[in-house]
Amino acid sequence: MTKKRIFLNAFDMNTPGHQSPGLWTHPDDQSHRYKDSAYWTELAKTLENGRFDAVFIADVLGTYDVYGESRDAAVRNGVQSPVNDPFLIVPYMAAVTKHLGFGITASVTHEHPYTFARKISTLDHLTNGRIGWNIVTSYLKSAAVNMGLEDQINHDERYNIAEEYLEVCYKLWEESWEDDAVKLDKENRVFTDPSKVHDINHQGKYYRVPGAHLCEPSPQRTPVLYQAGASKKGRAFAANNAELVFIGAPTIATAKATVDKLQEDIERAGRSKEEIKILTMFVPIVGKTEAEAKEKYKDYQQYISAEGALALFGGWTGVDLSQYAKDQEISYIENDSIRSALENFTKIHPDRPSTVEDVIQTIGIGGMGATAIGAPEQIADEMERWVNEAGIDGFNIAYAITPGSFKDFVELVIPVLQERGLVQTEYEGSTLRDNLFGKGDKLLDTHPGRKKHLLVK
């Protein structure tokens, strides 16, 4: 068994019923409290007590309206709808913690990089360097049309936009302000030395940003960079930019296939595999005994929303299963949604094709990831198996019910993992990046975003 450190994020969203559709109806679920700042502060304290590296906050900018060619199923079943802004909950959580990081999802397709860069720098200042950015390109057509576009942008074109978006952000964060630009010299009445603040003069295909960054350098300058694309184009983008890659895989075999492809792309990009950590989604159903965990899972199954699961599937894959029978097989169709998600869902069972019912049960408790059921030692064993056999570095821990799933994991599984030396017992870094990699607050000098824009003045 491996003894390398396992990285842990908690996976949540500013919405009811994030990944297990229908379970918001369970008597013990409190995801309806997503509007209450106390929910987020309580969760943050729970996660920091469990020495989680970060809370990873998902987001979408549209509704899931592929299933039945309508948003009604998603809205009725609380399928990531309603959904609030992920950025605005971070200051609340940061105020009650000292070390927990915050990986915030934000799209490169629907916000200008100039204003976005300021938002990130502001949060990195306010949290003393605990901000990460999950870079997404937005897969929902409903988001695109509500942003004024006629249709969803082509899948590969979205990644072309993302490359230039990152280039603008790197210039603003890494190149615009020198480390010693701010003087705070009250005697000579000089707050900032103008000669040490530089225009970025960016003129590209998609963006023109001539001026300087609005913010002085934050503790990390560039946030920790997460990325969740597992298509060929997405993997190439991750290999060039990401520090942590998030994948969703229902089985170890599908995860291993994705990891192998990612590592090939990382080597092709000229980066070391050690520079990029790969995390997969994981839903633990934990009991003090195996029997208790199985009973808990059986209880949860009663609350699965089949319609909600198929609404999620439609949004993720672009495929409408509303006219399919439950025993009908599904197959891969290339489109402009999350290509890797559809491919993975066709491989739920290694020995036979996936059916619509397989999709409902898999998404119903577990969403896009895997579910493990057992006593604390069994959950820890399964996590070690995923690390060893799939080659991953850690997990995005999602909930069946919240905050119960997180509390169970922290109280029951974390002590077992700590005893085995697999997760941290104390935070050791000064910022999120330093805590994750132990090599300082800033991007490594070998990272493309740092290497190309490192200020030498």
N, C-alpha and C positions, 0 to 999 in steps of 0.2 A: 504493500500500500504506500501511496505517496505521502510525503511529509512536507510538501511545499505549501506555502500559505494559501488558503482559500479566501478569495475576495467575496464580500457580501454586500449587495444592495437590497433594500426593500423596494418593491415595485408597487407604486400606487398611482392614483390619478385624481384630479380635482373634480370628481364625479361619483355618483353612486354606482355600485356594481361594476367594477373595473374589468376583470377578466373572466369571472365565472357567472355568466348571465343567469339571472333569476334568483341568485342566492341573497340578493338584497332583501328578499321576502322572509328570510330565516329570522326567527325571533331574536337571535343573538347578534345579528349583523347590525352595525352602526354606520354603514357607508352613507346613509342619508344625512349624516352629520358633516358631510364634506363642506357645508357652508359655514360651519362653526369653527372659529379659530382654535377653540379648545381641543377639538378633535386632532388638529395638526400638531399642537404643542404637546399633547399627551403622547401621540405617536412618536414624535421626535425624541422625547425623553426615554420612551421604551426602547427605541432603536439604539440610542447612545448607551444606555445601560447594557445592551447586548453587544456593544462594540461593533455595530455595523459600520461599514466604510461610508455609506451614503444612502440617502433615499432617492430613488430614481423616479421622477415624476413624468408620466406619459402625458400626451396631449393630442387632440385632433382639432381641426378647425372647420369641420363639417359634420353632417349626420350620416349615419349608415343607411343609405337609401337604395341599395342594389336589390336586396331581397324583396320580391314582389313589386319591384320598380316603385317603391314608396319608402318614406322614412317612418311610416306608422308603426311598424313592428319594433324598430329601435326605440322610438319615443315611448311607446306603450310599455315596453319591457325594461326601460331604464338602461339601455345598452349604450354606455358612454354618452348618455344624454339625460338630463342637461349636463353641461361641462363648463367649468369656470377656468379662469386664467391660472396657469401653474406658477407664474412668477410671483404673484402677490401673496402666496402663502409662505414663501421662503423666509422673509424677515421674522415672521412669528416663530417659526421653528428654530431659526438661528438664535433668537433672543433667549431661548431656554436651553441651549446646548453650547458646547465649546469646541467640539471636534467633528461632529457628524457633518458629512458633505451633502451637497444637493445637486443632483444631476437633472437639469431642466430641459425638457423637450421643446425645441423651437424650430420652425420650418424656414428653410432658405428661400422658399418659393413665394412666401406671402408677407415678408417684412423686409424693409430696406436695411442693408448691412450697416449704414452709418448710424441710424438710430438704435439698431439692435446692439451694436458694439458698446454704445453708452450704457444701455440697460445692463449688460453683463458686467461691465467694469464697475458700475454702481453697486451691484449685488456683491461682487467680489470684495469691494472695499467694506461694505457693511457686515459681511460675514467673516472678515479677516482671512480671506483666501480659501473659501470652502465651496466655490462654485464650479460645477461642470456643465457642459452643454451637450445634450443629445441631439446631434445634427440629423434632421430628417428633411425629406424633399416633398412630403405631403402626397399621400396616395388617394385621397378622396376627391372625386370629381365635384361633389357638393361644395367642398371648400373652394375649389378653383372658380366655379361659376359665381359664388358669392363674393369673391374677391375681384369680380369684374371680367374674368376671362370667359371666352366662349366655350371652352372645353378644357379637360385636363391636359396638362403639358405632357408630351411623350416621356415615357420612363427614362430613357437614356438622356434626353435633353435636360431633364430635371437635374441630373448629375453633372452635366456640363455647367448649368447655372450654379450648382453647389460649389464647383471648383473655383469659379471666379468669385463667388460670395466669400469663400474662405480666404482667397487672396486679398480681398479688400479688408476683411477683419484682421488678418495677420499684419497687414500694413498699419492699420490703426492701432492695434494692441502692441505690436513689437517694434515698430519703426518710427512712429510719430513723435513720441516723447522720450527723451533721454532719461536715464535713471536719476540723474541729479538736476533735472530741469526745475523742480520745485525748490526754492530757496527759503521761503518763509522768513525772509530777512526783514524784520520790523524796523530795524534801525535805518536801513537804506530804502525802505518802502518798496522792496522787490519780492513779490510773492513767487513769481516764476520768471526765469531767464528766457526771454523770447527767442534767443539764438539756439536754444536747446529744444524747441518745439518745431516740428517739421511737417509741412504739407506732404500728403502722400501722392498727389498727382496721378491718381488712378484713372485711366481711360480704357475701358474694355468693351466687349461685345454687349454686355448686359448692364454694366454700371459705370457711372462717371462720378468719382468722388475726388475732387481736387484738394480739399482742405485737410486740416489736422484733426486728430481725435479730440473729442470734447473733454475727455477725462485724463487726469494724471494717471500714471501707471499704478495698477492695483497690485496686491501682493503676488498674484500669479501671472499678471499681465494677460495672458491667454488662459481661458478656463480649461479645466481638464476636458478633453475631447472624447466624447462617446459617439458611437455610430452604430446604426442597426440595420444596414443594408446587406443582404446576403446573396443578392443576384450577382451576376458577373460584373456589371458596372458598379454595383454597390460595394462589392469586395475590393475592387480596384481603388475606389474612393477611400475606403477604410484603410487600405494598405498605405496610402499616401498621407493620411491625415490623423487617423484615430489613435488614441492611447488605450481605450477600452472599446471592445466590440460586443454588442448585445445580440444574441441569436435566440430564436424561438424554435425548439425542436421537440416533438412529442416522444422521440425515442433516442437512445444512445447512438444507434446506427446513423440516423439522420444528422445528429449533432456532429458525429465524427466526420461524416462526409463534408459538412460545411467547414469544420475546423481545418481539415486537410487542404481544401481549396483556398481558404483564407491564408494559411501559412505559405502556400505556394505564391500567392499574390504579394504577401509581405516580403518574401525573399526577392521576388521580381522587382519590387519597388526599391530594393537596396536597403531595406531596414531590417533590424534584428527582430526575431520572433519574441525576444524578451522585452522589447519595447511596447508590445501590444498585448493586453490581457483580454481573453475571450470569456464572456459570461453568458450562461444560458438561463432561460426562465424556468422556475421550479416552484411547484405548489406543494408544500408539506402538510399532510393531514396527520397530526401528532396526537397520540394518547399516551398515558402513563404505561399502558400495556398495548400489545398488538390488538387484542380483542377490543379494547376501548377505542382505538383508532379506527378499526374497521366499522364499529358501530357508528362512530361519528361520520365516517364517509357515507355509510348507508343512509343516515339521517339527511346529510347534505343533498344526496341524489334526489330526494323528494322535491327539492326546490328548484331544480334545473329548469330553465325555460328553453324548450326546443326552438321556439320561434326566435328567441333572443340569440341563441347560439348560431342559427342560420343567418340572422341579420349581421352578426359580427363576421361570420365567414364571408358573406357577400361583400362587406366593406373592405375586408383584408385582401380578398382575392379577385374581386370584380366579377364573380360568378354567382348568378341567381339560381338557387336550388329550390325555389318555391314550387316549381312544377315537378320536382323529382319525388319518386317514392322513397320511403326510408331505406329500402333494401337495394336501391339503385347505386351502382358504382360511379365514382367520380374519377375524372382524369385531368391531366395537366392541359391548360389552355393559356397561351402566352397573351398577356394584355398589359395595361399600364398601371396595374395595382401592385401589390407586394408579391412578386413572382416566386420568391423563395417560400412564402407561406403556402401557396397552392401546391407547390411541389412537395413540401413536407406533409401536407394533409393527405396526399395520395399514397403516402408510405407509412400510415399509422401502424399497420400490421405487416411484418416482413414477409409473410407467407401467402398473402392474398390482397386483392385490391381493396381500397377503402370504400365504404358505403356512406350514404347520408347519415344513417344512424351512428356510425363510427364517429363522424364529425360532430354530431350533437353531443355524444357522451364525452368525447375528448375535450371539446371547448367548454362543455357544461361545467366541469370542475377542472380548471387548468388552463383554459384559454388557448393561447398559442404555444404553451410549453408542456412540461411533463408534470405528472402528479405522483407523489410517493406517499404511501400509507403505512404507518407503523409506530412502534415505540421509539423513544429517542435514539437508542443505539442503532435501530434499523434504519432510521432516517439518515443518521450519520454514515452508516455503512453505504447506503445508496448514493449519498453525495460523494463519498470517496470513489465509488465505482464509476460515477460519471466523470470525475476528474481523471481517473486512470485510463478508462476505456475510450472516452470521447476526446480527451486531451484539452478540456476546458480549464480555465483558471478560477472560476467562481460562478456565482449564481445571482440572478435577480429573483429574490424571494417574493412571490405574489401570494395573495390571500384567497381563501375560499370565503371566509367571513372576516370582517375587520371590526375592531382590532384583534379579535380572538386568535386568528391564525398567527399574527405577529407575536402576540404575547406568549402563545404556546411554544413557538419556536425559540424565543428568547429564554423562557424559563426552563424548557425541557431539553432542547437540542444544543443550544450554544454551550452549556457547561460540558457536554460530551465532546464537542468539537474542540473546545479549549483544552480539555484534559488530554486529548490526542495530539495537541500541538498544531492543529490545523487552521485555527483562526486566532486573531490577535486577542490578547488579554488586556492590553492597554494601547491607547493611541500614542504613536511615537513621533509623528510628523507635525510640522508647524502649520501646514496647509493641506488641503485635500490631495494635491499632487504629491507632496512630500510624504504624506501618510501612506499613499498607495505605492509609491516607488522608492521612497527613501533616498532621493537624489536631488533634493532641493525643491524650491517653490515654482521655478520657471520650467518651460519646455526644455527638454534636452537640446543641447547645441546641435545634435545630429538630426533633430526633428525638422522636416522640410519647412514648417512655419517659422521656426527659429533660425535655422541655418541661412535661409535666404534673406531674412529681414533683420538679422541681428545688427544692432546699431554699433558702428565703429566710428566714433566722432573724435 
